Amino acid sequence: MKMMDVANELVAGCRENRELANLDKLYAKDAVSVEAMDMGNGREITGVEGIKAKHAWFDSMYEILDGEVSDPFPHGDDRFAVIFEMNAKSKETGEMEVMKEVAIYHVADGKIVREEFFYAGG
């Protein structure tokens, strides 16, 4: 896949709740995911299985009430960014949280090889 095909499918998958299916489809097996801060599991995870576990952890902690996913912002032929905005409720405390982050995706050989998240909070 070309970088923009990957970018457009990632965005479509996020908007249509197909994030988990897209992990196997769009990510290299040894992809790296880097969070802006350590939320108890370290900042960096390597491998699709680790990224799946990170998604499972997030889903166990938050209920997403609504959100928006921007169109991709291309940067050359190997990177793109996406802005995520969501209203979430902590499953533990019931507190509402506004989340906003920018994700930078690096693509090589038609697969995402690295994602980096920049958190703006609410």
C-alpha positions, 0 to 999 in steps of 0.5 A: 500500500502507498502511504496515503492508502495506509493513512486513509484506511487508518482514519476510516478504521478509527471512524468506523470502530475497526481499529483492532482489525486494522492493526493486523492489516496496516502495522508491521509485526515489529511496529513501535508505539510511543506514548507522550507519557508513561501511564503505568505500562511504560512509554514504548511498546514494540510489536503488534501484539503489544499494541493490541494489549495497549488498546485493550488496556485503554478500553478497560480504563475508558468508555469513549462517549464521542470523538472526532478523527481528522483527515490525515496530514501527509508529510512526504511519502513516509509519514502522516499525522492524525488529530484525535479528539474524544470525550471519555469517561473513566470506568474506575472513577466515572469522571469525564475527561476531554482528550486531544492528541496528535499521532505521527505515523511512520510508514515503510514498505506499505506498513506502519512501523512507528507511531508517536502520540503527542497529548494535549489533554483537554 
